[in-house]
Amino acid sequence: MQRRSKEAKLRDWKSSNFRRARSAILLAGIWLASVAAGHAAGLRLGSARVEITPPTGFPLEGYESRKQGSTSVHDPLYARVVVVKSAETSIAFVACDLVGFVSDPVVKGTREKFGIEHVLISSSHTHGGPKTTIWDSYDVVSPDRSWPTPANSWYRATEEKILQAIGDASRQLEPVTLVPTLGFVYLGYNRRFVDDEGRVKMLWESPERRPTHPLDPRIGLLIFKGARGQIRAVIVNYACHAVVLGPDNLQISADYPGVMCDYVEKQLGGHATCLFVQGAAGDINPYDATLPVDKGGFEAVQKTGLAIGKKVVEAVKKASKGKSVKGTVQARHDVLEFPHRWKRDRKVRVGMDTILFAPNLAIVTIPGELFVDFQLDLAAKSEVEYTFLFGYTYTGDGQWADYLPTIEAAAQGGYGGGYNTFIGLGAGEAIVDHAIINLYQMTGHDFRKMLDVLVEEVEKSH
């Protein structure tokens, strides 16, 4: 047998190793492509923040007795934005340091300019912010775009700033995972005291911290983590009026939610963005409520904000290895119509979104001040492990609904129940029921089959 030369053997060895290397490169390419495809099919997130502080002199909103405009800025107001996209849909979360903010130009502009399907404009409901709404007796007329002039209004400028921030966030999307969890803190009390005869006494202050009910101490958290495990964004959902500062305050301030967001962002470091979204806080005040500035109002703002901020950071760190959602997202936008409580010829249109991050996180939005019973009821009825109610959140195609009391609270009377509310009785209950039906269907149940089963059981019982 003829022996092969060393040169031939070397050529064969090189050829063989080249083929192995080429195969390895191809396999690595396939693996990387699959990883990229997995990220593309999962969640991607971008965030931004823009200052929206109005000029001093601007009228403040939240207390009817306060007639003067602002005299200075204690702390700036911001709109924080998180844009989330999946293969199925896209959502812009906008959290404003304002008493309320209704904007069809922002909703429509976001859909048209950036192709984002669902826009959630939430307000912290700070009573240290500018006037944003024109009211008449028992109704909302429109957003207040009149100051300082209709042609050059702060409101319109703020709409443009928010649109730009949404655009900025949508252009810097990165793969993320989403971990929902809960924290717990008792910051406030139910300001409606109902006596044994069913009469309501409003507790605008509670310095003695007397026990009240109902309350919801849960802090709902959406934790978005980047590819290397760093926190990219946290959305904090908690039900408590932002009214630590009282009607004597003439300084612009985000109240306790502003302190909380600043603290969380500093503690989590890097590029973390913290959004505060009110829950059903229609009848919930902080323990330190409406404190005069000369009696420690701003010190109480700091204390309250840090109290919830520390609980948020603690919960985020505990959930760092928690179960993440799969990345699939469903979202529905509905417009419900209700009778006006006082004007029989009028209707109240309410836009709401129902969002499901499969399999264990659900969000329901409502553009008004719901009583906390609705938040508790929604969580109790939902089959989804983490079900959060985003109150004070406008999603388009409707109007600000103001206070939404339970039927029982409306019968008892009091602020937000018997007056300072204009939507028809039972609207809150109907909205919660509609959300539960949405979630039932979105989680794969056939509602018609369920009704057939119920009808069959009723027929059998007879």
C-alpha positions as CSV (number, residue, x, y, z in Angstrom):
1,M,0.0,0.0,0.0
2,Q,1.4,3.3,-1.0
3,R,2.0,5.7,1.9
4,R,0.5,9.1,1.6
5,S,2.7,12.1,1.8
6,K,2.8,14.4,4.9
7,E,1.6,17.2,2.6
8,A,-1.6,15.2,1.6
9,K,-2.4,14.3,5.2
10,L,-2.0,18.0,6.2
11,R,-4.4,19.0,3.4
12,D,-7.0,16.5,4.5
13,W,-6.7,17.6,8.1
14,K,-7.1,21.2,7.2
15,S,-10.1,20.4,5.0
16,S,-11.7,18.3,7.7
17,N,-11.3,21.0,10.3
18,F,-12.5,23.7,7.9
19,R,-15.7,21.7,7.4
20,R,-16.2,21.3,11.2
21,A,-15.6,25.0,11.7
22,R,-18.0,25.9,9.0
23,S,-20.7,23.7,10.5
24,A,-20.1,25.2,13.9
25,I,-20.4,28.7,12.5
26,L,-23.6,27.7,10.7
27,L,-25.1,26.2,13.9
28,A,-24.1,29.2,15.9
29,G,-25.8,31.4,13.3
30,I,-28.9,29.3,13.5
31,W,-28.9,29.5,17.3
32,L,-28.4,33.3,17.3
33,A,-31.1,33.7,14.7
34,S,-33.5,31.7,16.9
35,V,-32.5,33.8,19.9
36,A,-33.2,37.0,18.0
37,A,-36.5,35.6,16.7
38,G,-37.4,34.7,20.3
39,H,-36.7,38.3,21.4
40,A,-38.6,39.7,18.5
41,A,-41.6,37.6,19.3
42,G,-41.4,38.6,23.0
43,L,-41.5,42.0,24.7
44,R,-39.5,45.0,23.7
45,L,-39.5,48.2,25.7
46,G,-38.4,51.8,25.3
47,S,-38.7,54.6,27.9
48,A,-38.5,58.4,28.1
49,R,-39.2,61.2,30.5
50,V,-40.2,64.9,29.8
51,E,-40.7,67.8,32.1
52,I,-44.2,69.3,32.0
53,T,-44.0,71.9,34.8
54,P,-46.2,74.9,33.9
55,P,-45.2,78.5,34.4
56,T,-45.8,80.0,37.8
57,G,-49.1,81.9,38.1
58,F,-51.0,79.0,36.6
59,P,-54.2,78.2,38.4
60,L,-53.9,75.1,40.6
61,E,-56.6,72.3,40.7
62,G,-57.9,70.0,43.3
63,Y,-59.3,72.3,46.0
64,E,-62.3,74.5,45.3
65,S,-61.4,76.9,48.1
66,R,-58.0,77.7,46.5
67,K,-58.4,80.6,44.1
68,Q,-54.9,81.8,43.7
69,G,-52.4,80.7,41.1
70,S,-49.1,79.0,41.8
71,T,-46.4,81.3,43.2
72,S,-43.3,79.0,42.8
73,V,-42.1,75.5,41.9
74,H,-41.2,73.2,44.8
75,D,-40.5,70.2,42.6
76,P,-40.9,69.7,38.8
77,L,-43.7,67.8,37.2
78,Y,-42.9,65.0,34.7
79,A,-44.6,62.8,32.2
80,R,-42.9,59.4,32.2
81,V,-43.4,57.1,29.2
82,V,-42.9,53.3,28.7
83,V,-43.6,51.9,25.3
84,V,-44.1,48.1,25.2
85,K,-44.3,46.1,21.9
86,S,-45.0,42.5,21.3
87,A,-45.8,40.4,18.2
88,E,-49.4,40.9,18.9
89,T,-49.9,44.5,19.9
90,S,-48.3,47.7,21.2
91,I,-48.9,49.8,24.3
92,A,-47.8,53.3,25.4
93,F,-48.0,53.8,29.2
94,V,-47.9,57.5,30.1
95,A,-47.8,58.6,33.7
96,C,-48.3,62.3,34.4
97,D,-47.7,64.3,37.6
98,L,-51.1,65.9,37.1
99,V,-54.6,65.9,38.7
100,G,-56.0,64.5,35.4
101,F,-55.1,64.7,31.7
102,V,-57.5,63.9,28.8
103,S,-56.0,64.1,25.4
104,D,-57.4,62.8,22.1
105,P,-54.6,64.5,20.2
106,V,-52.1,62.4,22.1
107,V,-54.1,59.1,21.7
108,K,-54.7,59.7,18.0
109,G,-51.3,61.1,17.3
110,T,-49.6,58.1,18.9
111,R,-51.7,55.7,16.8
112,E,-51.1,57.6,13.6
113,K,-47.5,58.7,13.9
114,F,-46.0,55.7,15.7
115,G,-48.4,52.9,15.0
116,I,-49.0,52.2,18.7
117,E,-52.4,50.7,19.1
118,H,-53.2,51.3,22.8
119,V,-52.4,54.6,24.7
120,L,-52.8,54.8,28.5
121,I,-52.6,58.3,29.8
122,S,-52.5,58.0,33.6
123,S,-52.5,60.9,36.1
124,S,-51.2,60.7,39.7
125,H,-54.0,63.1,40.8
126,T,-51.6,65.4,42.6
127,H,-53.5,68.4,44.0
128,G,-50.2,70.4,43.7
129,G,-50.5,70.6,39.9
130,P,-52.1,72.9,37.3
131,K,-55.8,73.2,36.4
132,T,-56.4,70.9,33.5
133,T,-60.2,70.7,33.2
134,I,-63.1,73.1,32.5
135,W,-66.2,72.1,34.6
136,D,-69.8,73.2,34.8
137,S,-72.2,72.1,37.4
138,Y,-72.1,68.3,37.6
139,D,-70.2,67.7,34.3
140,V,-66.9,67.9,32.6
141,V,-66.9,70.4,29.6
142,S,-63.5,69.9,28.1
143,P,-59.7,70.0,28.8
144,D,-58.6,73.5,29.7
145,R,-56.4,74.7,26.8
146,S,-57.0,78.4,27.6
147,W,-54.0,79.3,29.7
148,P,-52.1,81.5,29.3
149,T,-53.8,81.9,25.9
150,P,-55.8,79.5,23.6
151,A,-53.2,80.1,20.9
152,N,-50.2,79.4,23.1
153,S,-51.5,77.2,25.9
154,W,-49.5,75.1,28.3
155,Y,-51.9,72.2,27.8
156,R,-51.3,72.0,24.0
157,A,-47.5,72.3,24.6
158,T,-47.7,69.4,27.1
159,E,-49.6,67.3,24.5
160,E,-46.8,67.9,22.0
161,K,-44.1,67.1,24.7
162,I,-45.8,63.8,25.5
163,L,-46.2,62.9,21.9
164,Q,-42.5,63.5,21.4
165,A,-41.6,61.5,24.4
166,I,-43.6,58.5,23.1
167,G,-41.8,58.8,19.8
168,D,-38.4,58.9,21.6
169,A,-39.4,55.8,23.6
170,S,-40.6,53.9,20.5
171,R,-37.3,54.4,18.7
172,Q,-35.2,52.8,21.4
173,L,-36.8,49.5,22.0
174,E,-34.9,46.7,23.7
175,P,-35.8,43.1,24.5
176,V,-37.2,42.8,28.1
177,T,-38.9,40.3,30.3
178,L,-41.9,41.3,32.5
179,V,-42.3,40.1,36.1
180,P,-45.5,41.0,38.0
181,T,-45.5,41.0,41.7
182,L,-47.1,42.6,44.8
183,G,-45.8,44.8,47.6
184,F,-47.8,45.9,50.7
185,V,-48.0,49.2,52.6
186,Y,-50.6,51.0,54.6
187,L,-50.4,54.7,53.7
188,G,-54.0,55.8,54.1
189,Y,-57.5,55.5,55.2
190,N,-61.1,55.4,53.8
191,R,-62.3,59.0,54.2
192,R,-66.0,58.0,54.2
193,F,-67.1,57.1,57.7
194,V,-70.5,55.4,57.7
195,D,-72.3,55.3,61.0
196,D,-74.6,52.6,62.3
197,E,-77.6,54.3,60.7
198,G,-76.0,54.5,57.3
199,R,-75.1,58.2,57.4
200,V,-71.8,59.4,55.9
201,K,-69.4,61.7,57.6
202,M,-66.4,62.8,55.5
203,L,-63.1,62.4,57.2
204,W,-60.9,64.8,55.3
205,E,-58.1,64.4,57.9
206,S,-57.2,61.5,60.2
207,P,-54.3,62.6,62.4
208,E,-55.2,59.9,65.0
209,R,-55.0,57.2,62.2
210,R,-58.3,55.6,63.2
211,P,-59.0,52.2,61.6
212,T,-61.3,52.4,58.5
213,H,-62.5,50.2,55.8
214,P,-62.5,49.2,53.0
215,L,-58.8,49.7,52.1
216,D,-56.4,48.0,49.7
217,P,-52.8,47.9,50.9
218,R,-51.5,46.1,47.8
219,I,-48.9,47.7,45.6
220,G,-49.2,46.3,42.1
221,L,-45.9,46.1,40.3
222,L,-44.9,45.5,36.7
223,I,-41.1,45.0,36.6
224,F,-39.4,45.1,33.2
225,K,-35.9,43.6,33.1
226,G,-33.3,43.9,30.3
227,A,-31.3,41.2,28.7
228,R,-28.6,41.3,31.4
229,G,-31.1,41.4,34.2
230,Q,-31.0,45.1,34.8
231,I,-34.2,46.9,35.7
232,R,-35.4,48.9,32.7
233,A,-38.8,50.1,34.1
234,V,-41.2,49.7,37.0
235,I,-44.8,50.6,36.9
236,V,-46.3,51.1,40.4
237,N,-50.0,50.8,40.9
238,Y,-51.4,52.0,44.3
239,A,-54.7,53.5,45.5
240,C,-54.3,56.6,47.6
241,H,-55.1,60.2,46.8
242,A,-52.1,62.5,46.2
243,V,-53.3,65.1,48.8
244,V,-50.7,65.3,51.4
245,L,-50.5,69.0,50.6
246,G,-53.6,71.0,51.4
247,P,-55.4,74.0,49.8
248,D,-53.0,76.5,51.4
249,N,-50.2,75.2,49.3
250,L,-49.4,77.5,46.3
251,Q,-46.2,75.7,45.2
252,I,-46.2,73.3,42.2
253,S,-45.5,69.8,43.4
254,A,-46.0,66.2,42.4
255,D,-46.8,65.4,46.0
256,Y,-45.8,61.9,47.4
257,P,-45.8,60.0,44.0
258,G,-43.1,62.3,42.7
259,V,-40.9,61.5,45.8
260,M,-41.6,57.8,45.3
261,C,-40.6,57.8,41.6
262,D,-37.4,59.7,42.2
263,Y,-36.4,57.4,45.1
264,V,-37.1,54.2,43.1
265,E,-35.2,55.4,40.1
266,K,-32.1,56.4,42.2
267,Q,-32.2,53.1,44.1
268,L,-32.5,50.9,41.0
269,G,-29.9,53.0,39.2
270,G,-28.8,52.9,35.5
271,H,-31.6,53.5,33.1
272,A,-34.6,52.5,35.3
273,T,-37.8,54.5,34.8
274,C,-40.5,54.5,37.4
275,L,-44.1,55.2,36.6
276,F,-46.8,55.8,39.3
277,V,-50.4,54.8,38.3
278,Q,-53.2,55.5,40.7
279,G,-55.6,52.7,41.6
280,A,-59.2,53.1,42.7
281,A,-58.4,55.9,45.1
282,G,-61.8,57.7,45.0
283,D,-62.4,57.3,48.7
284,I,-58.9,56.9,50.0
285,N,-56.7,59.6,51.6
286,P,-53.2,59.4,52.9
287,Y,-52.9,59.5,56.7
288,D,-51.1,62.8,56.5
289,A,-53.8,64.5,54.4
290,T,-54.1,68.2,53.5
291,L,-51.4,69.3,55.8
292,P,-50.6,73.0,55.8
293,V,-47.2,73.9,54.5
294,D,-46.2,75.7,57.8
295,K,-47.2,72.5,59.7
296,G,-44.9,70.2,57.9
297,G,-46.7,69.6,54.7
298,F,-43.7,69.0,52.5
299,E,-41.9,67.0,55.2
300,A,-45.0,64.7,55.2
301,V,-44.8,64.5,51.4
302,Q,-41.2,63.3,51.7
303,K,-42.1,60.8,54.4
304,T,-45.1,59.3,52.6
305,G,-43.2,59.0,49.3
306,L,-40.3,57.3,50.9
307,A,-42.6,54.9,52.7
308,I,-44.0,53.5,49.5
309,G,-40.8,53.9,47.6
310,K,-38.9,51.7,50.1
311,K,-41.6,49.0,49.8
312,V,-41.4,49.1,46.0
313,V,-37.6,48.7,46.0
314,E,-37.9,45.8,48.5
315,A,-40.5,44.1,46.4
316,V,-38.5,44.6,43.2
317,K,-35.4,43.0,44.7
318,K,-37.4,40.1,46.1
319,A,-39.0,39.5,42.6
320,S,-35.7,39.6,40.7
321,K,-35.9,35.9,40.1
322,G,-39.7,35.8,39.9
323,K,-41.8,34.1,37.2
324,S,-42.0,36.2,34.0
325,V,-44.9,36.4,31.6
326,K,-44.6,34.5,28.4
327,G,-44.5,37.7,26.3
328,T,-47.8,37.2,24.5
329,V,-50.1,40.2,24.9
330,Q,-53.8,40.7,24.2
331,A,-55.5,44.1,24.5
332,R,-59.1,45.3,23.9
333,H,-60.4,48.8,23.8
334,D,-64.1,49.3,24.5
335,V,-66.4,52.3,24.7
336,L,-69.3,51.9,27.1
337,E,-72.2,54.4,27.4
338,F,-74.1,55.2,30.5
339,P,-76.9,57.6,31.4
340,H,-76.0,60.9,33.1
341,R,-77.1,60.8,36.7
342,W,-78.5,64.3,36.7
343,K,-79.1,65.3,33.1
344,R,-81.5,62.7,31.6
345,D,-80.9,63.9,28.0
346,R,-77.1,63.3,28.3
347,K,-74.9,60.2,28.0
348,V,-71.5,59.6,29.5
349,R,-69.1,57.7,27.2
350,V,-66.3,55.8,29.0
351,G,-63.3,54.4,27.1
352,M,-61.6,51.5,28.8
353,D,-58.8,49.0,28.0
354,T,-58.5,45.4,29.1
355,I,-54.9,44.1,28.8
356,L,-53.7,40.5,29.4
357,F,-50.0,39.7,29.6
358,A,-50.2,35.9,29.4
359,P,-50.6,34.0,31.6
360,N,-50.6,35.8,34.9
361,L,-51.0,39.6,34.6
362,A,-54.1,41.7,33.7
363,I,-54.7,45.4,33.6
364,V,-58.1,47.2,33.5
365,T,-58.1,51.0,32.8
366,I,-60.9,53.5,33.8
367,P,-60.8,57.3,33.2
368,G,-62.1,58.3,36.6
369,E,-62.0,58.1,40.4
370,L,-63.4,54.8,41.4
371,F,-64.2,53.8,45.0
372,V,-61.7,51.2,46.3
373,D,-64.5,48.5,46.5
374,F,-64.2,48.2,42.7
375,Q,-60.5,47.4,42.8
376,L,-61.1,44.8,45.5
377,D,-64.0,43.3,43.6
378,L,-62.1,43.2,40.3
379,A,-59.2,41.3,41.9
380,A,-61.6,38.9,43.7
381,K,-63.6,38.0,40.5
382,S,-60.6,37.7,38.1
383,E,-59.0,34.3,37.4
384,V,-55.8,36.1,36.5
385,E,-53.2,35.9,39.4
386,Y,-52.2,39.6,39.2
387,T,-55.1,41.8,38.2
388,F,-54.6,45.5,38.6
389,L,-57.0,48.5,38.2
390,F,-55.5,51.6,36.6
391,G,-57.7,54.4,37.7
392,Y,-57.4,58.0,36.4
393,T,-56.4,56.6,33.1
394,Y,-57.7,57.9,29.7
395,T,-57.4,55.7,26.7
396,G,-59.4,57.7,24.1
397,D,-62.9,57.7,22.6
398,G,-64.7,58.8,25.7
399,Q,-64.5,61.4,28.4
400,W,-63.4,61.9,32.0
401,A,-66.0,60.1,34.1
402,D,-65.1,61.8,37.5
403,Y,-66.2,59.9,40.6
404,L,-67.7,56.4,40.2
405,P,-69.2,55.3,43.6
406,T,-70.7,51.9,44.3
407,I,-74.5,51.8,44.3
408,E,-74.4,51.4,48.1
409,A,-72.2,54.5,48.5
410,A,-74.5,56.5,46.2
411,A,-77.4,55.6,48.4
412,Q,-75.5,56.6,51.5
413,G,-74.5,59.9,50.1
414,G,-71.4,62.0,50.9
415,Y,-68.7,63.4,48.6
416,G,-68.2,61.4,45.5
417,G,-71.3,59.3,46.3
418,G,-74.2,61.7,46.6
419,Y,-72.6,64.7,45.0
420,N,-69.6,65.7,42.9
421,T,-70.4,62.8,40.7
422,F,-72.4,62.7,37.4
423,I,-72.2,59.2,35.9
424,G,-75.3,57.0,36.2
425,L,-75.7,54.7,39.1
426,G,-74.3,51.2,38.6
427,A,-71.7,52.3,36.0
428,G,-68.7,51.1,38.1
429,E,-70.3,47.7,38.7
430,A,-71.0,47.4,35.0
431,I,-67.4,48.4,34.0
432,V,-65.9,45.8,36.4
433,D,-68.3,43.1,35.0
434,H,-67.4,44.0,31.5
435,A,-63.7,43.7,32.3
436,I,-64.2,40.3,33.9
437,I,-66.1,39.0,30.8
438,N,-63.2,40.3,28.6
439,L,-60.6,38.5,30.7
440,Y,-62.7,35.3,30.8
441,Q,-62.7,35.3,27.0
442,M,-59.1,36.4,26.6
443,T,-57.9,33.6,28.8
444,G,-59.4,31.1,26.4
445,H,-62.9,30.5,27.9
446,D,-65.9,30.3,25.6
447,F,-68.4,32.6,27.2
448,R,-71.3,31.3,25.2
449,K,-70.6,27.7,26.3
450,M,-70.5,28.9,29.9
451,L,-73.9,30.5,29.5
452,D,-75.3,27.3,27.9
453,V,-74.0,25.3,30.9
454,L,-75.7,27.8,33.3
455,V,-78.9,27.6,31.4
456,E,-78.8,23.8,31.4
457,E,-78.2,23.7,35.2
458,V,-81.1,26.1,35.8
459,E,-83.4,24.0,33.6
460,K,-82.3,20.8,35.5
461,S,-83.0,22.5,38.9
462,H,-86.6,23.1,37.7
